[in-house]
Amino acid sequence: EPEVTQTPSHQVTQMGQEVILRCVPISNHLYFYWYRQILGQKVEFLVSFYNNEISEKSEIFDDQFSVERPDGSNFTLKIRSTKLEDSAMYFCASSENRSNEKLFFGSGTQLSVL
Amino acid sequence: TQLLEQSPQFLSIQEGENLTVYCNSSSVFSSLQWYRQEPGEGPVLLVTVVTGGEVKKLKRLTFQFGDARKDSSLHITAAQPGDTGLYLCAGARMGGYQKVTFGTGTKLQVIP
């Protein structure tokens, strides 16, 4: 069964460092998303991406965050200068169509900022 | 901001009991999804309901979308230890198509 894959599964970084989280969405999907989940809290929307541009972003997704689809398969989330409060599980998701009725999530990247 | 409140937040029951989890909002959604999440894993989609009043069954799980498309429920019959996990509802808003908003979650523990 096709799945969304994320790497790395765990990332530890120092405050102020840049991190890139990588995702390979399901191959025929056209809509891509990043969500995050701080420990013990709910899953929060960060950004959605379609046709090589951001289609929606939340207030969490400030200038420190960026997304990119550098080739036909990868979808990345970059945090330019990490803060302690960026520590969370980051989930990539993809969906086939615009109706957004079926989101498929990756297993996540646990980011720890020290 | 669209909020989805789930209740109860925590539920611990004995194997074989029935339970219902509720997901409520003041907002109208075009569709509502239920996910199950295991520790350290991403949410896994269980079902999507799109029509007001719709009922869907997945083995021992019954999902219902409210008539007004503002709320939903998940009913589990004869719960099994394998049902243990975090259950999340998530709504896709009317008129939009990009963002799914997640509920606060219900942590279920089924004791053998």
Interface residues (C-beta under 8 A of the other chain):
Chain A: V4 Y31 Y33 Y35 K42 V43 E44 F45 S48 Y50 S55 E56 S58 M89 F91 A93 R98 S99 N100 E101 K102 L103 F104 F105 G106 S107 G108 Q110
Chain B: S30 S31 Q33 Y35 G40 E41 G42 P43 V44 L45 T48 V50 L88 A90 A92 G96 Y97 Q98 K99 V100 T101 F102 G103 T104 G105
